[in-house]
Amino acid sequence: MTAHDPFDRAACALITASVDGVIERVNQTFLQWTGYEADAVVGENFTDLLVPGSQLFYETRHLPVLRLAGELREVALSLRRADGTELPVLLNSRLTIGDEGEGGEMALAIFDATARQNYERDLLSARREAEASEARVRVLQLASSAFGAATSEAELAEAIVTSLRDAVAAPFVAVMLVTTEGETVLAAGEHPLQEFTFSPSAAPELEVIRGAGVMSASSVDEVEPVYPALAAAMVEARIEAFTIVPLYSAGGPVGALLSFFQRRREFDQQEMELQIALARQAAPVLARIRLTAELEALALHDQLTGLANRALLREHLNGALAGAGRRGHPLALIFLDLDGFKSVNDTLGHSAGDALLRLVAKRIREVVRVGDMVGRFGGDEFIVICEDAGADAARLIGERIAAAVREPSEILPSGFSISASTGISLYAPGAEPGPTPEALFIAADRAMYRSKDAGRDRITMVEV
């Protein structure tokens, strides 16, 4: 190869390989795009340079057709660069068999599709939509309305499942979502393979969620060479084919749409494009729902401690009072103020004060009951709303909180300590009319000040 070799200077990546796909020669363009050294790829099989999803397609769909037709153009695949990242490409391939079926050569021309991938995908989707049947258009129209009406992730997931059933007529469909905590969960539908345990590399939906792109298998025979454990599970569950379409957000994949079939199934491009379109319609709705939930959480929670703020406390107390009246169950409101906090804040600084408030909030959450709501009323004042709590239960909770607050902390150096002056207002249903939320707040606040006046680190309880 010389510096003036047209093969080496071609604007696209060029590969020549044996009929079995063993690479014999690559040009500089390929090496520049992928970051490989020539001796790292020459002698390797071209299939090994593809990401898993593309490997499955290339081996099971591309090669059989190429051997029959002798030439294929503009096949979308993803190469794995030397640094592990993916390079989306369009592949033109030609297979030449020697005389009497002996020898031959495979020529591959590879075009970088990174810059134009999204544009071409959208253009193709628009063209397919224009050519789609009335039934396909109706699926998307109904899906758009259903997705737009969803106000929660659960509602959206159910709407996706309904639309997916209409789109692919599969006996089993499912929606997997990545939660805000990073856990992948079944959000709606039925996943017939979920009871089987796979390593992450053998679970194709996880591969898709990690960015492998759209995956499909028309039969168990296609799956077995790449995912033998999955193929065995499919046989046991009587599943023959599947499709998996990623659900993307601006930050990357956030879930997947899955369809399972009990018979061999050839998936045409229109079917796959319809599922991709459903995923695209659902993605911004999911982003909107999650953003709305985040904004609502910010509006109703204290930014420093993450506890409920005044607005959420009042809203919850309204409902708790109404429920207590209906069921005839008692209700307690615990109001506590930290003793010694001002000294910590003034002497050690606001950073230490903020750290101490976060610690106290954590300790309170750990000692109250599961259903109790903990909130920060303001400054160093905290409130706990305890439904179904009479005098004995409320006092016990108050004592646990006081003991937790009293525990020493690395935040406080020698000579500093804090405690809690606590006021508890109790409502025992029976008397009419019942107290207002303001009346309970005021009663608990006054009881708390009586605890302070009595020497601090005390609990005062009153009935309202």
N, C-alpha and C positions, 0 to 999 in steps of 0.2 A: 504494500500500500504506500503510495506517495502522497506528498502534500497537495498534489494537484489531481488526485484521484476523485472523479465525480461522485463515486460511491461515498467517499469520506466527507465530501463537502456538501452533500445533499441537504436541503432545508428541512427535510423530515428525517426521522430515525429509520435506519434500514438494518434489517437482519436477514441473513441467509442461514438456513438450518437444514438438517437432514429431514427426510420425510417423517421421521419419528419426533421431530421438534427439537433435536439437539443442536444448539447454536454453534455455527461454524465461523461466523464473521459478523461484526457489528461496526457501525460507523461512529465517527466522533460525535455526531449530533445525539445519538442514543446515549453515549457515555456522558455527555454534558447534561442532558436532561435528567438522567437517573442517578448520576454520581458514582457509578460503578467504574472499576478498572476493567480493561478488556479481559485480562486473564481471570477475572472473577466470574465472568458470564460465559465466555467461550467454553464449550464442553458441557454446559448446564442445559437443562431442558427449559424451553421458553415458558412452559406452564409454571415453573417454580418462581418466575418473576412476577406472577400475578397475585393479587390479593385473593383471599379465600373465595369470596363470592364470584369473582371473575374466573377463578380456576374451575369452579363447578360448571359455569356456563361454557367456558372454552372447551373443556374436556367432553362434556355431554351433549352440547348443542353445536358448537362451532366446528369442531374437528369432523364429526360425521358428515355434516353438510359440505364442508370443504373437500372431503375425499370424494364425495359424489359429484359436486359441481366443478371442482378444480379451481374456483376463484370466489372470493367473498370480499365485499367492500363495506367500509364504514360501520364496522362492528364496534360498539362501545364497550370498552373494558377499563380496568384500573390496574396499572403497574405498581409494584412496590419498589420505591427508590432505595438506594443503599442506606439512607438514614431512617428507613422504616415508614416514611410518609408515602401517601398515595399520589399517583399521577394519572388523572383521567385521560384516556387516549381514544382515538378512532383507529381501528386496525383494518388495513387492506392486506389480504393474503392471497397467495397463489401457490398452488401445489402442482409440481411437474413430476410425473412418473416416467422413469426410463423405459427403454424398449423392453418388451416382454415382461413388464412389471418389475424390473430390477432397477435399483438405484433411484435417483431422482433428487429433487430439491424443493424446499419450501422457502419462498421469498415473502418477507413481511415488511410492509411500509407502515410506519406508526406516526400519527399526527397528534400533537399536543392539543387536547381539547379543554384545557383549564380555563382559558379566558372566555371561550365561547360556549362552555358547557351549559351554564344556566340559560343563556340566550336561546340556544338551540333547543333546549328542553322545553322552555316556555313556548317557543315557536311551534314545535312539534305538538305540544299539548293543545295549543289553540287550533292547529290544523285538524287534529283528531277530534276535538270537540265539534268543529264545524261539520265534520263528516259523520259524526255519531248518529245513531238512530234516535227516534223520539223517546224511546224508553230510557236510553242512557242519559239523555239530556234531563229527563224528568227525575232520574235518580239524583243528579247533581243539584237540580233546583230544590227538590225536597230536602236534600241534605243541607243545603245552604240555609234554608229556613229553620230546620231543626237545630243545626249547630248554633245559629245566631240567637235562638231562644234559650239556649242552655245558660244557666247561671252558676253551675258548679261543675267540677271535674267529673263527678259521678253522672250528672245529667248529660254532659258532653260525651262521655265514654259510651253510655247507653245509646245515644243518638248515632254515634259512629257505627256501633254494632248493627243497629237497624239498617242503616244505609249500606253497610258492607254486605249484609245478607241480600238486600235487593240487587246489589251490583254483581255479585259472583255466584249467588245461589249455592253457597257451600253449607253442608250440614253443621259445621262448627266454625264459628268466627270468634275472634277475641281481640281485645285492645290491651296492650301492655303499656304502662306509663312509668317513666322514671320520676319518682317523687322529688320534692324540693330537697329532701335529705339524701338523695342519690340512690335510693332503693328501687329496684324494678319490681313492679307489682302487677297482678292481673286486675285491671280496672273495671272490665265488663266483658260479658260473653262467656264462652266455654272453651277452655284449652285442654284438649284431650290428652296431651302429653305432659301436662304439668305435674302429674303424680310421679313421673319418672325422674330420676336424678342423673344429671349429666355434668361433666366438667364444663366450665364456661366456654371452652373451645368447641364443645360438641352441641351447644345450644344455639341453633341458627338465629333465633330472635335476638339473642344477646350480641351475636356478631353484627346483625343489622343495626342494633341500637348503638354499637360501638363505631358504626360508620362504614360497614361493608357494602351498603347500598341495597337495592331491591334484590331479594332472593326468591327463587321458585324451584320446585322439583316436580316433574311430571310423574315420577314413579319412585318407589323405594330403591329400584336399581340405580337411579341417579344419585341417591343419597349415600348408599352403602360405601362407595370408595372413599368418600371424604369424611362422612360422619357415621361410622359403623354402629356406634352405640345408639345414635338417633334412629338409624334404620331398623335396628332390632326393636326399639320401642314402638316405632310406627307399625311394624308387623303385629306386635302384641295388641296395640290399640286399634288395629284394622284401619289405619290411615295410610293412604297410598300416595297422596300428593299434597303440596302446600304452596302458599305464596306468603311472603313477608315483606311488607312495605314500611320503610321508616317514616316516623313522624318527626319533622324537624321544627326547631325554633331558631331564632337568630343565633343562639349559642351552640347549636348542633343538635344531634338526635335527642329527642325527649321521650321516645316511645316507638311502638310499632303496631301495625294493623296486620292480623294474622287470619288466614283462611285455610281450612283443612278439608280435604276431600277423601272419600272412601274408595274412589276408583281412579285409575290412571287418567290424567287430565293434561291436555296440551293447552298452554296458555298463550293466546295470541296477544299481539301488542296492544290492541284496543282494551282488552280486559285489564292488562297491567296499568295502562295509562289511566283508566277509570279509577283504579285503586289509589294510584299516585295522586290524582286530582282530589279524591276524598281526603287524603292525608294533608294535602296543601290547604284545603278549605278548613280543616279542623285545626291546623297549627296556629293560625293567628287568634282563633277563638280560645284555644288553650292558653296562649300567652295573655290574652285579655283577662280571662278568668283568674289566672294566677296573679296578674298585676293588680286586679281589683281586690283579691283576697289580701295581698300584701299591703295595699293602701288602707283597707279596712282594719287590718291588724295594727298598722301604725297609728291610725286614728283612734283606736280603742285601747291601746296599750302604752304604758309608760316607757319612754325611750331608754331610760337608764337601766331599769330593772327587768323590763319585759312583763311586768305584772299588769293587771287590768288598771286602767286609769279611772278618773271620776265618772266619765260618761258611761263606760261599760259597767262600772259598779252600780250606778243608778239604774241602768237598764236591767241588769240582772236582779237587783233587789226588787224592782217592780214586779218582775215575773215570779220571784220567790215568794213575795208576800201574797200575790194572787193564788199561787199554788198552795201555800200554807192554809189560806182561808178555805179553799175548796176541799182539801183533804183533811183539815182539822189537825194538822201537824204543827209542832212548835218551830220557831225560827229564832236564831241568835245572830246578832251583829257584834263582832268584836272589833274594838277601836283601840289601837295602841300607839303610843308615842315613845320614842327612844329617849331614855334618861342618859345624859352625858354626851349626846351627839354634838351639841353646839361646841363644846370644848374641843372635841376631836376635830371638827371642821375648822374652827378658828385657829387652833394651834398647829395641827398637822397639815392643814391645807385641804382644798376642795378635792384633790385627787384621792387623798386618803378617805375623805368623807364619802365620795362616790363609791369607792371600793367597798367601804363598810356597808353602805345601803344595798349594794348588790349582794353582799354576803348575807345580810339579814333577810333579804327577799328569798334567797335560796334556802336558808334555814327554815323560814316559815313554811315554804312550799313542802318541805320534807316532813314536817311534823303534823300538818293538818290532814284531814280526811281526803279521800280521792275526789269526792264531789264538792268540796268546799272551794269557794272562789276567793283568791287572795288578790288584793289590789293595793296600790300606793295612792293614798289620798292627797299627798302633797308633802314636800319637805321630808321630815323623818316620821311621818304618820302613815300607818298601814291599817288596812281594814280586811277582815275576813268575814264572809257571809256563809253561815252554816245552816243549811236546811235540815229539818228533822233533828234538831238539837235542842233538848230541854236544858234546864239549869245545870244538872250534873254533867252532861256531855259538853256543854259550852264551857264550864269551868275547867274541865279536864283539858280541853283543847287550849284554853287560855294559859293554863299552867305549862303545858308542853311548849307553847310558843315562848313564854317567859324564860323557861329553862334553856331553850335553844339560843335565844338572844343573849343570855347571860354567859354562854360558853366563851372561853378565851379565844383570841384570834391573833394570828401573826401580824395583822394590820395594825393592831394596837400595841404600842410599846409599854414598858413598865410604867405604872402610874396612871394609865388610862383604862377605863372599863365602861361598858354600857349595860343598861337593863331596859325593861319595858314597863311603863305604867299603862295599865289596861283597864278599859271600860267595856262592859258587855250589856247590851240592851236585849231583853227577851220579849218575844211575842208569843203568847199562848192563845190560839184561836178560841173564840167563844164570845168574847165581848164584841159588840157592834156599835159603831163602825170600827174596823181595824185601823191601826196606825198607818200614817203615810210614811214613805221612805225617809222624808225629811225628819219626821218625828223620831224614827229609829236612830238616824245619824246624830241628831241633837242629844238624845238620851245617852247614847254611847259616848259621845264626846264629853258630856258633863260628868259621866261616871269616870272617864279616864282622868279628868282633872281632879276629881275627888281622890283618886289613887295617888296622884302626884302630891296633893296637899297633905295626904296621910303619910308621906315619907318615901314615895316612889317605889318602883318594883313591886307593885301591888295590883290586885285585881278587885274591881268594884263592879257589882252586878245589879241591874235594875230591871224591873218589869214594866213594859209599856202597854 
